[in-house]
Amino acid sequence: GTKLCADYSENTFTEFKKKLAERLRAKLPDVSALELQGLIDKRSDFASKCCSINSPPLYCDLEIEAEMKNTL
């Protein structure tokens, strides 16, 4: 989460999504293009909602918890 939010705050949204796609492609080389796009959309949506000082803490905590369960 920290790296994701750092990238989100340091780049334009377009550049953020491009870098996110590159990282996910490298990390998950066997994932289909459709699945990759889904992951990019999900993580960029999370970043846009939860990487600012005014983010809703309860929502973001639940999203992080759900993501951790999905990756285990």
Protein Blocks (a to p, Z undefined) as FASTA:
>chain_A
ZZmmmmmmmpcfklmmmmmmmmmmmmmmmbcfklmmmmmmmmmmmmmmmmcfkbcfklmm
mmmmmmmmmmZZ
